[in-house]
């Protein structure tokens, strides 16, 4: 079993995507972070005529953008009921519709830029781990119908699950055909190629060491030299550092872990997932799983929030949970185990902010494929002057200095979630 990112090994970063040999002296916008957020923003800005440089400390898409499960599902991480209670019904409706539109946005980007990334509107299955969770699903669907006019989701009783999943481990589900799936590395690298075609500069192996505001713009000191930019966008999510202490105080990293099996026989694939849905359960320490485009079972989740778990130990724990769902996979070998960092905000909401003239966009909390792509577009439009407002810029952004000490407080949060899963 390899402790490497399966997606990027299967589809390595293309060598034919041009990167800048020498750091430019000056640009209109410097984007720090070459993932889905930064590249979607770069597309908008470059197409608007701005001179843009995207600075990535590794290769483009190296972080969570190529390490996730490739699942695009409706909604934000924060529960819709909480969003409604906190921000009001009108804004809750906006956020719900926005999240749905984010999936459509990815489809448009993939289509318009001819990105071959195994895009598919496969739908998803939300699985109840307990009977009470099934009743919660029922209440949520009623609320979506009554208050949001959303009728795509439908309940499946436990006796109906066999049409969707070859497992008896769950107590019913919600199925929704809106969701999509991608090969995340192919999507990330396809975006990078599109950004270059739009006229932006890609600067890989470029770590920003210091960021300083001055008259008329910002100075970015990097390991490859110094760059001056009128505007700076931090698009680093779970990899956000101390370039801006105030931005860092509003987000902290959490580890997510994934395993994949060897390719499965076609008959077994059809048994495990008859319709090829994206699947996840209702636990706090949730699991998520799907068939990959080449017929493997991908199984992800966590039972610890640390970003530094041993990948062999993590694989063993995930395999135990996978076999609890699918006993059919007990003797199927694993080929890869890997991890990536999620960016978690204290209110579980994405945010756009501005600190000392530096803009940031982050906080996807595990919903990053579609949400980061669309938020990247939105923040790009803000910087390009194509839009004047965003709800993610105006809602309060909770900050806490405890964010700097995630290794100290995350074990206590993890224990709380375990207790909640045991009792709720």
WOGI-V743799 format. One record per run of one state. SS is the DSSP state (H for helix, E for strand, - for the rest). FROM is the first residue (numbers start at 1). LEN is the number of residues. If there is no record, write none. Layout:
{{SS	FROM	LEN} {SS	FROM	LEN}}
This chain:
{{-	1	1} {E	2	1} {-	3	3} {H	6	5} {-	11	15} {E	26	7} {-	33	3} {H	36	12} {-	48	4} {E	52	4} {-	56	8} {H	64	3} {-	67	4} {E	71	2} {-	73	7} {H	80	8} {-	88	1} {H	89	24} {-	113	7} {E	120	1} {-	121	3} {E	124	4} {-	128	3} {H	131	18} {-	149	5} {E	154	3} {-	157	1} {H	158	6} {-	164	9} {E	173	4} {-	177	3} {E	180	2} {-	182	2} {H	184	15} {-	199	2} {E	201	3} {-	204	4} {E	208	7} {-	215	2} {E	217	6} {-	223	2} {E	225	10} {-	235	2} {H	237	3} {-	240	5} {H	245	4} {-	249	3} {E	252	10} {-	262	4} {H	266	7} {-	273	5} {E	278	4} {-	282	5} {E	287	5} {-	292	5} {E	297	5} {-	302	9} {H	311	15} {-	326	1} {H	327	3} {-	330	4} {E	334	11} {-	345	6} {E	351	5} {-	356	2} {E	358	5} {-	363	5} {H	368	17} {-	385	6} {H	391	4} {-	395	6} {H	401	23} {-	424	1}}
